[in-house]
Amino acid sequence: MQDLTFGRNPAASQEIALRQNRVLRNTYALLALSMVPTVAGALAGILFKFSFFAGSPVIGFVVFLAIAWGFMYGIARTKDSGWGVLLLLAFTFFMGLMLSGLLRVALGFSNGGTLIAMAAGGTGAIFFSLAGIASTTKRDFSNLGKFLFAGAILILVAALANAFLQIPALHLAIAAIAVVVFSAYILYDINRIVHGGEDNYIVATLSVYLDIYNVFVSLLQLLMAFTGDRD
């Protein structure tokens, strides 16, 4: 007679666990790979002084969102094929290009290299800490989804409004909130993979990549504002 545990076949439970672990491993591997085109895009943007509608922040922000969402739509549609990986890597290169403007501003500070390193180190510490918690705890954080989505929409609306208003204090407030919201998203997204809420590693990588990207950008903006040295 087949042994059952709480009404579940142990062999089936083991297969589910193995599949979830495989998705998590593939997500981490593709996430590491995605950093290569991100860095390449950022370096190319710095080298060639890439500028994206610099004279019109509002138009630039809207066009950026349109391109980013276009990429994300394409990735979602091709998530079960190699094209999904290629689109994801192309998207990360584009995000690196977009990051280059902020990096050029940071490098304009005398301690710019230190600021970038601190932002990268802080982002890494946040990611590894929260990913470790999310992948080892038995708690399910899926109940955070609605609150985090509302927070992300709030950030998006506030960022769009500030593209018109250009208020420095609001910019810093948005960055501070973004660090909290997207750090929590790291916890949420990794935990979803572990608990079987996401079984496609390409989509999972896209989600975690955006979490990390937004944490890094927001941390760097805060560091530039509070510890940047122009001397």
C-alpha positions in Angstrom: 0.0 0.0 0.0 1.3 3.4 -0.9 2.4 5.6 2.0 0.6 8.9 2.2 1.5 11.9 4.2 -1.3 14.3 5.0 -3.1 13.0 1.9 -0.2 13.7 -0.4 1.9 11.1 -2.3 5.5 11.5 -0.9 6.9 10.8 -4.4 4.8 13.6 -5.9 5.8 15.9 -3.1 9.5 15.2 -3.8 9.0 15.8 -7.5 7.4 19.2 -6.7 10.2 20.1 -4.4 12.8 19.1 -7.1 11.0 21.2 -9.7 10.9 24.2 -7.5 14.6 23.9 -6.6 15.4 23.6 -10.4 13.4 26.7 -11.1 15.3 28.5 -8.3 18.7 27.4 -9.5 17.9 28.3 -13.1 16.7 31.7 -11.9 19.9 32.4 -10.1 22.0 31.3 -13.0 20.1 33.4 -15.5 20.1 36.3 -13.1 23.9 36.2 -12.8 24.1 36.0 -16.6 21.8 39.0 -17.0 24.3 41.2 -15.1 26.8 40.8 -18.0 24.7 42.7 -20.6 23.6 45.2 -17.9 27.2 46.1 -17.2 28.0 46.1 -20.9 25.1 48.4 -21.6 26.1 50.7 -18.8 29.7 50.9 -20.0 28.6 51.5 -23.6 26.3 54.3 -22.4 29.0 56.0 -20.4 31.6 55.6 -23.2 29.3 57.0 -25.9 27.5 59.5 -23.6 24.1 57.8 -24.3 21.3 60.3 -23.7 17.6 59.3 -23.7 15.4 62.4 -24.3 17.5 64.3 -21.9 15.8 67.6 -22.9 12.4 66.3 -22.1 12.2 64.1 -18.9 8.5 63.5 -19.2 8.7 62.2 -22.8 11.8 60.3 -21.9 10.1 58.6 -19.0 7.0 57.7 -21.0 9.0 56.3 -23.9 11.2 54.4 -21.5 8.1 52.8 -19.9 6.7 51.9 -23.3 9.9 50.2 -24.4 10.4 48.4 -21.1 6.8 47.1 -21.1 7.2 46.1 -24.7 10.2 44.0 -23.7 8.3 42.5 -20.8 5.4 41.6 -22.9 7.7 39.9 -25.4 9.5 38.0 -22.7 6.1 36.8 -21.2 5.0 35.6 -24.7 8.2 33.7 -25.4 8.9 32.5 -21.8 8.9 28.8 -22.9 11.5 29.1 -25.6 15.1 30.3 -26.1 13.7 33.5 -27.5 12.6 34.4 -24.0 16.2 34.2 -22.8 17.5 36.3 -25.7 14.8 39.0 -25.1 15.6 39.0 -21.4 19.3 39.6 -22.1 18.4 42.3 -24.7 16.2 43.9 -22.1 19.0 43.9 -19.5 21.3 45.5 -22.0 18.7 48.3 -22.6 18.4 48.7 -18.8 22.1 49.1 -18.6 22.0 51.8 -21.2 19.3 53.6 -19.2 21.4 53.2 -16.0 24.5 54.9 -17.7 23.0 58.4 -17.3 22.8 58.0 -13.5 26.2 56.5 -13.3 27.7 59.4 -15.3 26.1 61.8 -12.7 27.5 59.7 -9.9 31.0 59.7 -11.4 30.8 63.5 -11.5 31.3 63.4 -7.7 34.8 63.1 -6.4 33.8 60.0 -4.5 31.6 58.7 -7.3 33.3 55.3 -7.6 32.9 54.8 -3.9 29.2 55.7 -4.1 28.6 53.2 -6.9 30.5 50.5 -5.0 28.5 51.2 -1.8 25.2 51.0 -3.7 26.2 47.8 -5.3 27.4 46.4 -2.0 24.2 47.4 -0.2 22.1 45.9 -3.0 24.0 42.7 -2.8 23.7 42.6 1.0 19.9 43.2 0.8 19.5 40.6 -2.0 21.5 37.8 -0.3 19.9 38.4 3.1 16.3 38.5 1.9 16.8 35.7 -0.7 18.3 33.5 2.1 15.3 34.2 4.3 12.8 33.6 1.5 14.3 30.3 0.4 14.7 28.8 3.9 11.6 29.9 5.9 8.5 27.9 5.9 6.4 31.0 5.9 4.5 32.0 2.8 4.7 35.7 1.9 2.2 35.6 -0.9 -0.1 37.8 1.2 2.3 40.7 0.6 1.6 40.7 -3.1 -1.3 43.2 -3.1 0.4 45.6 -0.8 3.6 45.6 -2.8 1.8 46.0 -6.1 0.0 49.1 -4.6 3.4 50.4 -3.5 4.9 49.9 -6.9 2.0 51.7 -8.5 2.4 54.6 -6.0 6.1 54.9 -6.9 5.3 54.8 -10.6 2.7 57.6 -10.3 4.8 59.7 -8.1 7.8 59.3 -10.4 5.7 60.3 -13.4 4.3 63.4 -11.5 7.8 64.4 -10.4 9.0 64.2 -14.1 6.8 67.3 -14.4 7.4 68.9 -11.0 11.1 68.2 -10.5 10.9 68.5 -6.7 14.2 67.2 -5.1 12.5 66.3 -1.8 9.9 64.2 -3.6 12.6 62.5 -5.6 14.4 61.4 -2.5 11.1 60.3 -0.9 10.4 58.1 -3.9 13.9 56.6 -3.8 13.5 55.8 -0.1 10.1 54.2 -0.6 11.5 52.3 -3.6 14.3 50.7 -1.5 11.7 49.4 1.0 9.2 48.2 -1.6 11.6 46.5 -4.0 13.6 45.0 -1.1 10.3 43.4 0.0 9.7 42.3 -3.5 12.9 40.3 -3.5 11.6 38.5 -0.4 8.2 38.0 -2.1 9.4 36.9 -5.5 12.0 34.4 -4.2 9.5 33.0 -1.8 7.0 32.6 -4.6 9.5 30.4 -6.5 10.2 28.3 -3.4 6.5 27.7 -2.8 5.6 27.0 -6.4 3.9 30.3 -7.2 6.2 30.8 -10.2 7.4 27.8 -12.3 9.0 29.6 -15.2 12.6 30.6 -14.5 12.7 33.3 -17.3 9.7 35.1 -15.8 11.1 34.6 -12.3 14.5 36.1 -13.4 12.8 39.1 -14.9 10.9 39.8 -11.7 14.0 39.4 -9.4 16.2 41.4 -11.9 13.8 44.4 -11.7 13.8 44.2 -7.9 17.6 44.3 -7.8 17.8 47.0 -10.4 15.4 49.3 -8.6 17.0 48.8 -5.2 20.4 49.6 -6.7 19.2 52.7 -8.5 17.3 54.0 -5.5 20.2 53.4 -3.1 22.6 55.2 -5.4 20.3 58.2 -5.7 20.1 58.4 -1.9 23.9 58.0 -1.4 24.5 60.7 -4.0 22.1 63.1 -2.3 23.4 62.6 1.3 27.1 61.6 0.9 28.1 62.8 -2.6 31.2 65.0 -2.6 31.5 67.5 -5.5 34.9 68.8 -4.3 
